[in-house]
Amino acid sequence: MTGPRGFGIVGNGTIAEYHARAILGLDDARLVGAAGRSPAKAAAFVRALGAEGVRAFADVAELLARPDVDIVCIATSSGSHAAVAEAALEAGKHVVVEKPMTMTSEGADRLIALAERRGLTLSVISQRRFEAPYALAKRMLDEGRLGRLLLVEAHTPFYRTQAYYDSADWRGTVAEDGGALMNQGIHQIDLMLWYGGDAVAVSGKLATLTHEMEAEDLGAAVVSFASGAVGVLTASTSLAPGFPPSVKLYGERGAIHLEATRSRTGRCRASRRRRPRAPSPSKAATIRARSRTTTTGASSRTSSPRSGAVGRRRLRAGTAARPCA
């Protein structure tokens, strides 16, 4: 592929705007346009961007039919990711999909196989690995500075009001939201697997304690890794007032405690959506890195830290607790 890459965005919410702002900041990319649940919402989204030449499409099909769209970013509700990604791949587009890539590992298998058949890149957004403290911890772990890894803890102690779940019909459902582990906790699942390696067994417990909804608002799991290390994972949207997510690594010779630098408490308490500021550096870096994989071959897709195969690993770990609930 030569020249600027053409991007299309499916979704008109807060995360879609993060994608749009990051793409607009790339020298080798062009935002062609966006589509969403309705033409009116897509038009309002594009107007708010205030960028010249960006179009609002009537629907996803119109966006996918555009020959100048090379890459599709999917930033819709979690449960719709699989169907939109499949349509984009079938249309011959490279795909950058927000977490989770699908709601089941079987769905991830289908998308990975389709991308491989079509010779396309399927990439999953999860920006934590691009943040300097987490990358440094990984490097120290790989260099043996902590000795043999013994324990990984990954915690997501968030708070969401009932109004948050009532604000959209998909929120709090198993099929569309996925619950605290799949929706809010999946970033920490990704980091746990990045640090701990291959998981060989997972046991867990889910509960819905403080909200009226179908999915869990608290999940906990114990993970056994092939190396012999143990992982402890928790994720919740019930823990008022809400605290930053954290990862703790314990080795034979030392330990590392990492905590996100910005609490989400303010956003957790908000019942109405706020327009975001410029995308975080890690989110922008993730989108930039994923867009540039479109010029690579299949070997880069399988080794990429955000490849579909890695997204599938997170799904398998995140869903393993559900039958035990």
Beta strands, then each sheet from edge to edge (+ up, - down):
strand 1: 5-10
strand 2: 29-35
strand 3: 55-56
strand 4: 71-74
strand 5: 94-97
strand 6: 122-124
strand 7: 149-157
strand 8: 199-207
strand 9: 218-225
strand 10: 230-236
strand 11: 246-251
strand 12: 255-259
sheet 1: 3+ 2+ 1+ 4+ 5+ 6+
sheet 2: 8+ 9- 10+ 7+ 11- 12+
end
